[in-house]
Amino acid sequence: MARSTRIGDDVRVSVQGIAPVVAGPGPPRVFAIAATPGGGIVVGTVARGVVCSLDGGRSWVPQVHQPGDGTVTSLANDAEGRLLATTETSGLHESTDGGQTWQPIASDLGASALYAVLPQHDGSLLVGTGGRGVLSSPDRGGTWTAVEGGLATLTVYRLIDDGPGRVLAATSTDGCWAIMGDRSEPAGLPGATVHALLRLEEGTVIAGTSGGGIWCRHGGSWSPAEHPDVASVVHVLCADASGTVYAGCSGGVVRSTDGGRHWELAADGLSGRRIFALAATPAGKLFAGSYDGVWFSVDGGRQWTPTDIGMSGSDTFAVAIAPTGDLAAAGAGGAWTSADRGESWAAAGSGLSPYAGYGWCWLDSGDALLATDDGVYRRTGDAGDWSPSGLRGKRAYVVGQPAAHVVLAGTLGAGLYRSVDDGHRWTGCAEITDPLVFDLLRTRSGHLLVTTGDPGSGIKRGGIFRSTDDGAQWQRLTTPAMSVYGVAEDGAGRLYAAAQRCTVLRSEDGGNNWLEFSAPGSGTDKSYAIAVDRDGRVYLGTDAGVFRSDDQAVTWADCSEGLAGATPYALCTLADGTVFAATTRGVLRRTDTSGWQ
């Protein structure tokens, strides 16, 4: 992602800002939130365990005693006030003090991942597993038996009570199943991936699916609800004390006030964020969790405010070279510059808090622009502070200047925008039909490329668009149907693109045709950044580390020594071959003779 005075100058930078699945610094990735009977809030994260608030979310305390492996997939209260937590690799745990301490529940669950737990009034437990259906325990985890029937080999994401003696299960590949005692049977939406279920007091059941939107069961039949496009993928459902229902989606939160029949966008403040967790307190406060933290609302979801739960740390999302030759970085804590190749850093102005910065751009006028969680911010002069410069409420992710007075800003959730007055006024680029814009590049031939993604169908898709007139018009290039997170160019004009699942695309003809290569990884690892150094060596930043190819992406070697588990969001190469990475441990540097440090 070239973030210099002009997109495509001899500075090669690639920046990403999606939170990784790793422990350590960086915004927490939240999969579960629960309001406890005592008025507390407990947040379950990936790899970092739980954090608790005993005062309704005003202050937060990370816990020393954590449930199992620290990856909490769901939370549930039982009738006796105990809190239960399912984990990815270490079974089921319980807390008797509102999440402050945890004890494992003895079981013979083996290595099954657990995604849901449903405590019953008689003290028995049901858990939803990865690939083993539903397991039942009559003695609070002492012994377990599988629920019989076709459910036995499915992955189960949610469990809810569905009337006396009946439980409803949401499955990964075959819709809903009903459980009666130790047997199961299909209960609607065959073939669907159902992530979320909610039963209202009058008996209506609402189901959130992946790609099929929201469905309601009134009586015995299911029917689709009317909802915005962002609700085609739903991860979680909850209701508040007034009966308003909320759905966490792939692009924000939607709300229904008529029992799930009709839905509206709850707020623009969470637009573009994948919401995996929702909870409502008895006092009417809402909490939402995503890949990059927690938000709360006190007005029924109309406005959302980020809350610092104490896990953010020192992550950086962007690193670039300023026109002065200084290094510049941005992240969750603001923006910084370094005049000594990263040995020391100074804050680059104030005015960004609480928003994270994702990408720099320096204009011909001397102003600097920064893509942030709250649109584009502007800084005038080296000693100035930051102030809004448009696209407020949108998550701007990349910004660049391809020509005099022309500025492009890519967002996560609202597509690409263009300005012809140095970033003061913005117009949407309707030809960029994908909502997620990850990267911008001006090639040596003068063409512009943007890389995009679209998670709305339930399957990640996206691609690459090209413009030959400084961004006024765009054409989608022919690439595999997958999200593309970054693009870079070598000295010979070859293009390289980092796509999902550690796939690398290469073009020898300016993007007309692309070859597909696989970099090392588990098949589930995510690509974050791609860059090319002075010698044409290609660097790829992934969940699994940094890899380098010396033969135009055909083969790859691991060059992660010194990363120590940090995830590289951005890569930047200097003319002398030094590589900088923006990571969950700040900015790191690597040379041909030393590892990352």
N, C-alpha and C positions, 0 to 999 in steps of 0.2 A: 504494500500500500504506500505509494509514493507520497510522502507528506513533506514536501519541500516548497520552494517558491513557485515552482511549476510542476505539475504532475509529469513525471518522466525525466526530470533532470538526473544528473549522474549520482543520484542517491537512491539506493534500493531499499525500501522498507516494506514490511508486511506486518499488519497489526490485527489482532483479534481480541475480543473481550468477553467471550462466553466463559462462565465460571467452570473450572474443571472438576472432575471427581477425584480429588486428592485431599489429604489432610494438610494442615499447615496454613500459612497466610492465604488471603484471598477471600472474597465474599462467600458466605456459606451457601451451599446448595440445599434447599429446604424441601423435604418430602412429606413432613407431617407436622401438624399443629393441633394441640388440644387445650381446651379450657377445663381446668380442674374444678371439682366441687367447692374447694376452698377459696376460689377467686384467682387462682394462679393461671399462668399460661406456660405451656411447655412446648418447645420447638425441637423437632427431630431433624437431624441433618445427615448428609452423606459424609462418612468418614470422621465426623467430629462430635458424634454423640448428641447430647441434648443441652439446651440452655434454658434456664427457668426464670420466670418473673413472678414474684409473689405479690405484686401490687398492680396487676392488670395491665402490664406492659410498659410501665413508666421507667423501670430499671430492670436490668438483666444480669444474671449471674451464671457463667458457664460452670458445669458441675465437675468435680474431681472424680466422682464415682459414675461411670458411664455404663450403659447397657451393651454388653458384649463387644462386637467389633466396631461400634460407633456409628454404623450406618443404620439409621432408624427409618423403616419403611412405613410404619403406621403407629398410631397411638389411640388407646381407647380406655375409658373409665368403666369400672364394674360397679355393681350395685352397692358394694361395701366401701366405695371411695378409693379403691386401689387403682393405680394407673398401669396399664399394660403396654409394652412396646415390642413390636416385631422387628427383627433385624435381618440383614441380608445373608449372613453366614453363621450366626451364633444363636439361633433359636429365639425363644420367647423370654422376656424379662418383666419383672413387676417392681413397682415402687409404692411404698405405703406413706410417703411423705411429700407427695406432689411433685415427684421427679428429681428430688435432691440426691437420693441414693437408690441403687438398683440391686436386685437379686435375681439370678437366673431361676427359671422355673424348670425343675428337673423333667427331662423328657427323653424320648428315643427318636427325636425328629431327624437324626442323621445330618446330612449336609444340605437339606432342603432350604432354599431361600423362602422366607415368610413375607407375605405382603399384606395380610389382614388378620385381625383377631376380633372375635365376637364373644364376649362373656355372656352367659345365660343366667337367668334368675336363680336357677338351682345350683349354681356354682360350677357347672360344666363350661368347657371352653371349645370353641371352634377356631381353627386357623386356616387361612388360605395360603397355599404353597405354590412354588414354582415347579410345575410339571407333575405334582402328585395330588392334585385336586384339593379336597378339604379333609383335614384330620380332626378328630373329635376326642376330647378327654373328659371323662366323667369325674375325675378326681384331681382337678386343677393341675394337670401336667404330669401326674404320676405315670399314667399310661395313655397311649394314643392308639386309635384305630382309624382306618380310612373309611370315609363315606363311600358306599358302593354305588355302582352304576356307571354311566358314561362320563361322569364328572371326574373319575379317578385319575385320569392322565392329563387333565387340563391345568393350566396356570390360572389361579384365582386371585383377582386383584381387590375385590371388596366383598364383604358379607354384611347383610342387614336382616333384622327380624322382619317377617312378612306375615304377621298374624300368628295366632296361637299354634304352636307346634310346627311352624314353617319358617325356613330361612331361605333367603335369596342370595345367590352367588353370581358375581360378575366375572366372566372368564375372558381369556386372551383371544380365543378363536371361535367360540361357539355360543355367543350371546349369554343369556341368563339361564341359570339352573335353579330349581327348587330342591331344598333338602327337607325331608321329613324323617326324623330319626336317623337311621343308618343307611338310608337309600336316597337316591337323587333322580331327577327327571328334568328334561328340557322345559324351560319356562318362558320362551319367547326370544326374538331377535336372533334367530339361528345364523351362524357364520359371522356375526359381528364381534369386534373387539370392544368389550365394555370395560371402561376404566372406573366408572363411578355409579353408585346407586344411592337413592334417598327415598325413604317412605314418609309421606306426610301423615298428619293425624287422621285425616278423613279416609286414608287408605290408598290414595294415589301414589304410584311408584314412578320415580323419574330415573332414567338411565342416561349416562353420558358415554358416548362412544368415540372411537378413533376413526374419523373420516365420515361417520354417518350422522353426526350431530346429536341432538337431544331428542329422546323419545319419552312418552308418558303412557303409563298403563292405568286406564280408568276401567274399573271392573276387571274383566278378564282379557282385554285386548290392548295391543300397543298401537300408538299412532305417533307420527313425527310432530314435533313442536315447531313453532315459528320462531326463528332466532337469527341474529346476525351471522355473517360468514365466519367470524372469528370463533364461533362455537361449533364448527364442524368437528373439532377435536376437543374433547372435554376430559379433564384429568380428575376433577374433584367436585363434589356437590355439598352444600350445607344450607341450613335454614336458620334464620334468627327468630327471636321471640315473637315478632310480629307476624310471622308466617311468610315473609319474603324469602325467596329461594335464590341462592347464588351459585354460579358455576364457574370454576377456574378452567380456563381454556388455553389453547396454544397462543392466543394473542391478547390476553387480558381477562377481565371478569365480566360476565353478563348476569342480569338480574330478572326475576319474574315475580310479579305480584298477584298472579291469578292461578297459582297451583301448577306452574310449569308449562302452561299452554302457549304463552307468548313471552318472549325474552327481549331485553334491550341491553345495550352496552352500559355497564354500570359506571364507568369512568374512563376518560382518556389517559389518566395518569399511569395506568399499567399497560397501556397499549404496546404490543410487541413482546411482552414478557409471557413466558410459559408459566402458568400458575398451577402448582402441584398440590398445594395445601391451602385449606380455608378453615376458619373456625370463628364462631360467634359466641361472645360471652353473654351471660344473663343480663348484663347492663347495657347491651346493644352495641358493643365495640366489635368490629370485624378485624380479623388478621388474615393476611395472604402471604404465602411463601412461594418463592420462585428459585431459579438457578442462582440468583445473586442477591438473596436477602429476604427481609420481611418488611411488609407495609401494614399500616392499620388505617381504619376508617371509622369515624364516629357519626357519620351522617348517612348511613345506609348504602355505602359504597359509592357515593357521588364524588368524593375526594379521598385520595389516598396519600399517606405520608410515610416515607421510609423511616424505619426505626433501627438504630444501631444496637444489635443484640450482642455486641462485644466479640465478634469473630472476624472482623474485616481484615485486620493486618496490613501488610505493606505491599500488596500486589500492584504491579504496573501493567497497563494495557498497551501502551504506545511508547516507542522510542524512535527518534528521528534526528536528522542533522539539520540544524538551523542554517540560514544563509551566512551567518557569522562563522560557521564551522563548529559551534558549540553543540553538544548533545542536548536533546530535549526529551523529556519523558512525561507521561501522564498516567493517572490511575485513580484508585478509589480515594486517595488522600489529596488530590489536586494535580498541579503541574509543577515541573521542576526543570532546571537547566544545569549543565555542568560545563565548565570551561577547561577541565583537565582530564578529559576522556573517561569521566565517570568516577574519578577518585573521590570527588566531593560534589555535593548537590546543593542548590539553593532554590527556595520556593520561587516560582514564577508568578508573582502576584497573588491576590486573594479574590474572593467573590464567587468561587465555584461551589463551596460547601452547601448542601450535602451531596452534590452531584459528582459522579466519576467522569474523568476525561478519557477519551478513546483515540483521538487522532488529531495531530497538529496540521496546520497549513499556514504558510507565510505568504502574504499578498505583496504584489508589486508596490503597493502604497506604504508598506512598512508595518501594517497591522498584522497581528497574528490571530488566527481563528482556531477554536478548539471544538471538536465534536464531543457532546456531553449527554448525560441522561436527560437534560432539559433543553435540548436543541443545540444551537450553535452559539458559542460565546466568543467575544471579541476583546482583544487587548491591544491598546495603542501605546507604543513605546516600550522600551525594555523595563521601565519602572512602573508601568501602569497596572491597574487591577482589571479583572474580567467583568464584563457586563453582557447581558443577553443581546444576541444579534439575529433573532428569528427562530422559527420552528419550535417555540416553547411548547412543552408538554410531549414532544416527540423525542425518541431516543436516537439522537444523531450518533453515527458510528464511525463515519469516515468523511473527511472534507478535503477538497483540493481545488487548485486553480489551474485549469487547462489553458486559459488564454487571458489576455488583458481584460479585467473587470468581470470575467466569467468565473463563477464558483459553483462547484457541485457538492452536494451533501447527501450521503447515503444514510438511511435510517433503518432501525430494526422495527419493522411493523408498518411503515408508511411509504416504503419505496424510496425513489430518488427525487431530489429537488435541485433546481437550477436557479442561479441568480446572475443577472447581468449588470449589477451595480455593486460589486465587491461584497456581496453577502448581506445586504440590508433588506432586500425584498426577495421572496422565493416563490417559485412556481413548480408544481409537481410535474414530473416527466411521465406522462400517461403511458408511453410505450414500454416503460419498465414495469411489467405486470406482476413481478414477484415482490412481496412486501419487505423482504430482508435484503439489504444491500451491504455487502461485507468489505468490498475493496474497489479501488479506483487505480487505473494506470493509463498514462499517456505513452504510447509506444514510440519507437524511434521513427516510425513512418508518419507520426502525427495523429494516429487514430486513438480514440479513447476506448477503454474496456472497463466494464463493471462486472463484478461477480455477485451472484444472488442466491437466495434460497427461498423456499416456500414450504412450510410445514403443514399447511392448512388441510391437505388431503389425508393426513394421517401417515403419509410416507414422505420423508424429506425429499424435496425436488428443488430444482433451481437451474442455474446455468451461467452463461456469459453473454453480455450484450455489447455491441460495438457501435460507436458513433464516428462519423467522418467529418462532422461539422461542429466540433467543440461542444457536443452534448445537446444540440437542438433537436436532433432526431436519433433514434436508436433502432437497432435490428438485433434480434436474438440469433446467436450463432448456434450451429449444430454441435452439441456436446451430449454426453450421456446425461440422462435425467437424474441428476443428483445435485445437492447443494455444493457450491464452489466458494471457498472461504478466502482465497488469496490468489494473486497473479503477479508474475515477475517476468522480466525479459533479460536475456544475456546479451553480450556484446555483438553477437552475430544475428540478432533479431529473433532468436527462438523464444517462444512464449512457454511458460510453465504455470500451471494452475494447481492449487491444492484443493482437492475435493474431499468429500466425506469418506470415512473409513480408510484414511491414509492412502487414498487414490491420488495419483499425480497425472495430470494431462499435459501433453506436449504438442505444440504446433510449430511447423516449419514454414507456414505460409500466411502468417499474420492472423491466424485464428479461423481460417476457412475449414481446416481439417485438423482433427485432434487424435493423437495416439494415447492409449491408456496404459499406465504402469501402476504397480503396487509397491508401496514402500513397506518396510517392516512394521509389524503391529499385530494385534490380536484379532483383527477383523471387526472389533468394536471400538478401537482407539480413534480419537478424533484428531483431525488436522486443524492446526491453528494458524500457521504462518509459513510463508515460503519466500525465499530470497536467493539471489545469485551474486557471487562475489566477482572480483576482477578477473579471475582465471576461468570463469564459466562454471564453477562448482555450484551445485544447487543444494541449498539447505532447507530442510523441512522440519518445522516444529510441531510436535504431536503430544498426545497424552503420554505416550511411551518414551518421550525424550526427543532429542534432536538427531536427525540423520543427514548424511551428506552423500551426494552422488557426484562422481567425477566423470561419468559417461552419459550425461544428458538424460538422467532419470531412469536408466535401465537397471542399474544395481545400486545398492545403498549400503553405507557403513554407519554404525552407531558412533556418534561423537558426543555422547551425553556426559562424559566424565566431568564431575564437579557440579552437575545440576542438583544432585542430592534430592531428587524427587520433585524439584520445582517444575512447573509446567510453563513452557514458553508461549506467551500470547503473541509476541512480535519478534521479528528478526530484522537486523539492520547491518549492512556490510559497509566498511570503509574502503578507501582506495588502497590502503596498505594490507588488506586482507583480514583485518580485525573484524570480528562479528560480535555484535551486541544483541542481547535478548532481553525483552521485557517479560518478567516472570512473576510468579507468586512469591518470590523472594527479592523483589526489586529488580534492578537492572544488573545483568551479569555480562562478563566480557570473555571472549575466547580468541586465542591466536593459534597459529599452526604449531607452536611449541609449548602451549599450555592449555589445560582444560578450562572449564568455566570457573570464573572466580569473581 
